Amino acid sequence: MEKTKTKILLAEDDKNLGTILKSYLEAKGYPTVLCVNGQEAYESFKSESFNFCIFDVMMPVKDGFTLASEIRQTNKEIPILFLTAKSMQEDKLKGFDIGGDDYVTKPFSMEELLVRIKAILRRTGDNNENQSNKSIFKINNLFFDYNRQILKINDKTQKLTSKEAALLKMLCENLNNVLDRTDALLHIWQDDSYFNARSMDVYITKLRKYLKEDPSVELMNVHGIGFKLVAN
């Protein structure tokens, strides 16, 4: 079953940065509506349905803190992530006091932003991240118990390492869809360095060897992007 898409409301007055963020988030599977000021974002929030908010703090017409305060009056649950060029402790405290879920100081990497978004979604239980709580997977002749780190295929049982299990879990959650290399590295290794990338390739090779016991399941490389677990 396809996962519910997390729709993001992005308010960023820097049009170049906003366009880049929108393109990146949509490439990662998050439909995104970009607004260039707080008032425009508030109107969009009232007229459309969103699952996540990313607000720049310093915006014309209506700043991010004011926008978040108005949204919190009618919606206490939707996650809000603040972006700002400031790093003042009092601004961070104000953002959390208003009801923000996290705070990213510019400049930031796209990968850091994505990891923070996913972490918030896991904490808040958004539908797009609900599969993160799943621990038992049955795919054709494959049975995988993540908590026990056990993979069974037909009558053969394989005990997995913690990283093998974490990687297989992400592959199962994205069954028949591409798992982005960077997403996996940041989620499991917390770093996408060259060394960790080579380490992940070793684990992928091991998983591919285990999965050969079931010809109907294939672990594919998607060149330049990541991996795909395919069930035929």
Secondary structure as GFF3:
##gff-version 3
##sequence-region A 1 232
A	DSSP	beta_strand	8	11	.	.	.	ID=ss1
A	DSSP	alpha_helix	15	27	.	.	.	ID=ss2
A	DSSP	beta_strand	32	35	.	.	.	ID=ss3
A	DSSP	alpha_helix	38	47	.	.	.	ID=ss4
A	DSSP	beta_strand	52	56	.	.	.	ID=ss5
A	DSSP	alpha_helix	64	74	.	.	.	ID=ss6
A	DSSP	beta_strand	80	84	.	.	.	ID=ss7
A	DSSP	alpha_helix	89	98	.	.	.	ID=ss8
A	DSSP	beta_strand	102	105	.	.	.	ID=ss9
A	DSSP	alpha_helix	110	124	.	.	.	ID=ss10
A	DSSP	three_ten_helix	127	133	.	.	.	ID=ss11
A	DSSP	beta_strand	136	139	.	.	.	ID=ss12
A	DSSP	beta_strand	142	145	.	.	.	ID=ss13
A	DSSP	beta_strand	150	153	.	.	.	ID=ss14
A	DSSP	beta_strand	156	159	.	.	.	ID=ss15
A	DSSP	alpha_helix	162	173	.	.	.	ID=ss16
A	DSSP	beta_strand	178	180	.	.	.	ID=ss17
A	DSSP	alpha_helix	181	184	.	.	.	ID=ss18
A	DSSP	pi_helix	185	189	.	.	.	ID=ss19
A	DSSP	alpha_helix	194	211	.	.	.	ID=ss20
A	DSSP	beta_strand	217	222	.	.	.	ID=ss21
A	DSSP	beta_strand	226	231	.	.	.	ID=ss22
###
